């Protein structure tokens, strides 16, 4: 018999279906709650609310498990490339050789942006954060593809997907070049996705630039680790905006804005700034941990804690290993890595962090790798956006193809304001 959940309210009993996910996750289907009872659910922060069903990513926050389309993140980080993982997330299966080659070719041939867009970059002050440039530029891309913006046309969406992935990478690199006053470097078709990005970031017209294969490998891994994380703040934003049938560029641009905040993707920049501050203060990690525990200080240990993970974030463990490997290969000694490790050790042995299950998240070590790759601090969240792009696209596409998400996203509220009040003329106020 189908499982039902009983709700007793105002002396009456109501029964609601229980749905079960493929990993045995249970949910009570309250989609008819208001129709049947007149009540709504109240869940600020959505910690207990399933907004959709999804077959893309599975997370078990208690056990520290993350899988894309069923494949463990550890295997993808070791064996896959970012392009292959993007295909997996968006289209639901690992590509065959032919499918992968076709996808790569499309990414290669859609990498340039309209030349007139280069003038947009000149309008920003040099102090502009690259995330504001990125989100505006991505929204502006809609202006150049009016014939590909219908979210319910499979043909148009399929034509748009490689353009979104490829052009946003180009815009990200250009926003950096503009911020340091260097000429933009056009994409090179002979280079793969990650190598091309590094080339656009670091080459200059006056001398040849060799892309380091170790750096390409590390970048592939980092982008794979960021590629999806089910219904996080930015992905939910992309879905919500997309539910109004806004086009893919507009939806992704909104996701970029959501990611910018320091409680979400902006944390990687905040972590490095925090580590630099601790370094300037003589490396006293205990003082930082004490400040983070003080509820009046408003200081949080950036890169610690997660809404879903209540154990070690599996991505943080992989990044920490890569960070050690890359720095020792490049014979670089970064004092911030030493501070980060001591900070982690001190926090993890402190009852405040233990009791609240606060562990390092993906952002705790990612900034240190970006530093080792020569990527400046204000570009870290841009790097996160590049990584998260295939996840946003996959969710946006899944939403448009699924029957249960065909309605516009529109939460309700519990109104707590004034009841009906008279309009008082200004002279009488
Ligand atoms: N430092 C100190 N205390 C913390 C931290 C932290 N980093 N994170 C959470 N806490 C405390 C809270 O104050 C709260 O304490 P209380 O129970 O005494 O009130 C308790 O731990 C639970 O925290 P919540 O705020 O309820 O956790 P929530 O799930 O809402 O927030 C979040 C998760 C936003 C990630 C939070 O841990 C945080 O702000 N961390 C720092 C920022 C960060 O690293 N963000 C990146 C997240 S990963 C990502 O987006 C890619």
Boltz pocket constraint, residues with backbone or C-beta under 6 A from the ligand:
constraints:
  - pocket:
      binder: B
      contacts: [[A, 262], [A, 263], [A, 264], [A, 265], [A, 267], [A, 292], [A, 293], [A, 299], [A, 300], [A, 301], [A, 302], [A, 303], [A, 304], [A, 305], [A, 306], [A, 307], [A, 308], [A, 356], [A, 358], [A, 361], [A, 362], [A, 363]]
      max_distance: 6.0
